[in-house]
């Protein structure tokens, strides 16, 4: 029996390629360092002194109570005519960025996992691989786990902030999303068509039969309650992790629109890239989408525009295309973030008073140092949604509409006798023992795999895809209101 076959060979080849090629040719590094992004360089002290009309100013001193003299930092007027120089970002510049290595590895891994998944889909299209495990699903699952881990790492960075305001924002949104998740889980499938209840019922039924075969007794209502509690806790955790990515997306979206003020087509694409979460949320609201398309009112009659299977395929393709659109506009959003340095300088010029040279240099340098953090906040939700859709398609037995789906994996144990030679009595006993052990192991594996049906996977990954979009909508809309009406920069 083929367990993985050619898929395992391709997986090992890609893993070796990723290990050896990534240090030299990295897609994540190319995304930042191909010369299309430019950063603003902070001015030197000599440049600031010249602009302030000072050649060699002396630092003022103050005397502390303990008698130790301390020099005050050199200051310049805020309204100086400061113009920042620009420089394309290269690899040497990127090496000093915070979380750059984590960013590079994560983007490269997501790319390779997507390549393996596309290969497995093409493989199933050509070969009738009924008894092979879809190893592309395992790579997509790891991409989902790493996406959540990256978002959690960035959130921990905000929790370590000295001010503590970011920590309060994350916790507030997490509790808010907890309440929303509790409400969503009790909405009936007639309105939100995740299929969580039928999927959970099928798992509980299979689990009850499996435990009965093993001689165990378990309360199925307790299993359902524990599953829903765990799902709500996961939703609150994801909501907290996606808080600042949503707020950052709103800020970069507004800044990118200002950069593209004289390019109406680019502005249209930017607006379209901001709408995918809204479209994804609407796609699972049954009265608005599925019921309307399956029974579209045409006068006194209703016309079926597409079938159920066609709508499922249409929904998968729409989400994939929207994720690709947002990914294609990554550089515009990152450049909009880098332009915050120039915007801050222009805002500083309109203020009165003096400011230290060190603060000017630190503010401009800090914007560039957090570039990879912003890139992770922008790309991690896209990658998370992208691979959730892949898992939904493969484990939920959906179709891309290009070829019929293969039947599920069902391991079969071949118990036919070996026709090689006449075994001795000891060999017969050993063979029977091994064969019995193999049959028992495969029977247990088959039973365990039978617990989680495609109906369950459809419910859980539909809900996760939908929930990530809900978190992005709420946080990004709050970010738009905050940056536009509360005057935050």
PyMOL commands that set and color helices and strands:
alter all, ss='L'
color gray80, all
select helices_A, chain A and resi 6-21+27-33+45-51+91-94+100-126+135-159+165-184+196-213+220-241+243-259+264-283+290-294+308-328+330-338+340-349+357-369+371-395+425-451+454-485
alter helices_A, ss='H'
color red, helices_A
select strands_A, chain A and resi 38-41+61-63+69-71+75-77+85-88+296-298+301-303+354-356
alter strands_A, ss='S'
color yellow, strands_A
deselect
rebuild
show_as cartoon
